[in-house]
């Protein structure tokens, strides 16, 4: 039976481990930041394109960056769990070999794209379907929250199925922990975006305009740190549910 999760101190622990991961993995963090900046500039340039090829290229760039983020996530898992660090090249090779891990991350990418498309639809077209869809997404996210480390770390005795079962009865606790951790970061990012647009004469909704591009670039550190926080929480909850011990890693 999985150990009950403790919410007290979870926010401070997540931010502490996230800052430690960023500083310890500073080379990898710099490469990921560069990839996100290039992606932001390219997609912003293509956002004004009316043809389908521009949209397809932007989507392919996002998929490529999502795959490139997988080794970084693996490195964060290992750092939080206190495992032996691996080189970026080793982690990249390992990620390419683990098709299930790539599929897992691309699945979450597609869910994010789906919600982004749904968000721009009129509320009248969605009606009450938004509520059960939102609840289902929360449930699925929470139940699968500890699956990532099982797919990323070789030699663990725990299986993805066992990690999924361990989150039974913990759904709303995991959601509460994640919500508390994300709230300060989201609030700061929104405030920054509002300040940038408020200081500009350009319309707030027009993609590709200088304030829009500037906002995307300024929010990149928040996006990157959000990725780190997510991976840190996954590893922390994975450990707190009793799914990990140092003896389980195969050297």
N, C-alpha and C positions, 0 to 999 in steps of 0.2 A: 504493500500500500504506500502511495506517495506521501511524503511529509507535507504538512500544511504550510502554505506560504506565509511569510511575515511581511506585512506592509510597512511597519515602522522602520524608518531609516532607509527605505528602498530608493527614494529619490536621491538623497545625498550620496548613497553608495554607487548608484548608476552614474552620476555626474563625475564622481571621483575616479571611478574605473575608466570612464570614457576619456577624461583628460589624460590619465596615465597611458592609456592605449595610444592616443594621438601623439603624445610626446615620445613614447618608446618606439612607435612605428612611424617616425617622422619622415623617413624616405618614402615609404609606401603611401603615407598620407599626402605628401607632396605630389606624387605621381597621380593619385586619384583626384586631387584638386585640379591638377592640370587637365586631366581627361574631362572633368566636369565643366571646366571653363571652355575648352574647345567645343564640347557638345552644346553648351549654351549659346556660344557665338554662331555655330553652324545652324542650329535649329532656329535661332532668331533671324538669321539671314534668309532662311527658307520659309519662314512663317508667312511672308507676304506673297509667296508663289501661288499662283492660281492653278498650276498644272499638277497632275497626280504624281509625276515623277519626283517633284520636290517633297511632297508628303511622304512618299515611299522611302526616299533617301533619309529623311528625318527620322522615320520609324526605325530604319535599319541602324542608324547611328545610335539611337536610344537602346536598341537591343544589344549592340556591340558593347556599349558602356556598361549595361547591366551585367553582361558576362564578365567584363574586366573587373567589376566590383566584387565578384565572387571570391577571388584569392584574398582580397583585402578583408572581407568578412571572415574568412577562414583564419587569417592571422589574428584578428580581434578575438575570436573564440579561444584560440590557443593562449593568447596573452591573459585573458580574464581567468581561464581555468588553470593557469600556471604551468602550461605544457612547454616543451622545448620549442623555441622559435625556429622557424624555417625561412629560407631565403624566398624572395618574391618569385624567382624563377621556379623553384621547387613547388611552391603553392600554385602557381599558374599551371604547371604541368599536371599537378594532382587534380586541380579543378577541371581541366580539360578531359581527364580520364574518368571523372565522376559525372557521368551523364545525368544521373538522378538528381545530383545537387544542382546542376545547371538548369534542369527542367523545373526544379523546385523554385528557384529564384525567378525564372522566366514566367512561371505561373503567377507569382505575386506581382510581377511587372504587368502582366495582362489584366489582372484584377484592378490594378491602379488605373490603367488606361480605360477600362470599362467604366469605373466610377467617374473618371474625368469627363467621359462622353455623356454619362447620365446627368452630371451636374449642370450641363449647359442646356438641357431640355427644359421646357416650361413645366412648372409644377402641375399644371392642369393635365398634362399628358401622362404624368406619373401617378398622381393621386396617392392613395394609401399604400401603393406597392413599395414606396421608398422605405417605409417603416420596417416591414418584415425583411426586406433586402438588407437594410442596415444592420438589423439584429443578427441575421444569418452571417453577415460578413464578420461581425464581432465574434460570434461563436466560433466560426471557422478559423479566424486568426488566432484566437486564444487556444483552441484545441491543438493547432499545429505549431504553437510558439516554440516548442522545444525540439521540433523535428530537425531544424537546421543543423545544430551541432552533431546529431547522430549521423547525418549524411556527410558532414565536413571532416570529422575526425576519425581517422582509421584506427582500428584496434579496440574500439569500445564494445563491451559486451551487450550494451543496451541497443535495441533495434528501434527503427522509426515507429513501429507499431506499439512498442512498449512506451515510448515517449508520448505518443498520442494518448494512450490509456492513462498515463500519469497525470494528464491535465483534466481528467474528468472530475467535476465538482470544484474546479479551480478557475472556471471561465471568467467569472465576474471579478475575482481577485486579480487575475492577470490583467484584465481590462483596466481595473482601477489603478494598478501599479503603472501600467503603460500610459494611462491618461495623465496621472500626476507628473510623471517624468517628462512627457511631451509638452505639457501646458506652458511652462516658462519659455521654452524654445520657440514654440509656435507664436506666442504672444509677442516676443521680441521681433520675430521675422515679420509679422503683420504690421507692427508699429513702424519698423524700418521702411516697409513698402509704402505705407501711408504717408510717411514723411517725405519720401522721394517724390511721389506723385503730387503731394501738396505743394512742393517747392517748384513744380514744373507747370508750364502753361499748356502742356499737351493733354489731350483727352486720356482718361485713365484706362480705357478698354482697348486701345489700339495697339495691336502687337507689332513689334518691329520698330517702334518709335524709340528715340534715345532714352527717355525715362524708363520705358519698359525693359530695354536691354540692360540699362544701369541697375534697375531693381533686381533683375535675374542674377547679375554678377554679384551684387552686394548680398543677396540672399544665399549665394552658393555656400559660404561658410556654415550657415545654419543647416542647409540641406546635407552637407557633408557630416556635420556633427550629429545630425539626426540619424544618419545611417550608422554612425558609430554607436550611438545610444541604443538603437534597435538591436544591434549585434551584442552589445554588452548585456542588455536585459535578457536576451535569449540565453546567453551563457550563464548568467547569474541564476535565472529561474531553473534552468537545466540542472545546475548544481544543487540548488536549494530543494528541489523535488527528490533529491537522493538518487539521481540518474548518473552521477559521475563520482568517481574517486580516482586519485592518482594511480592506483594499482591497475586500473583498467586500460591504461594506454600501453600499447605494444611498442616497445623501443626498437 
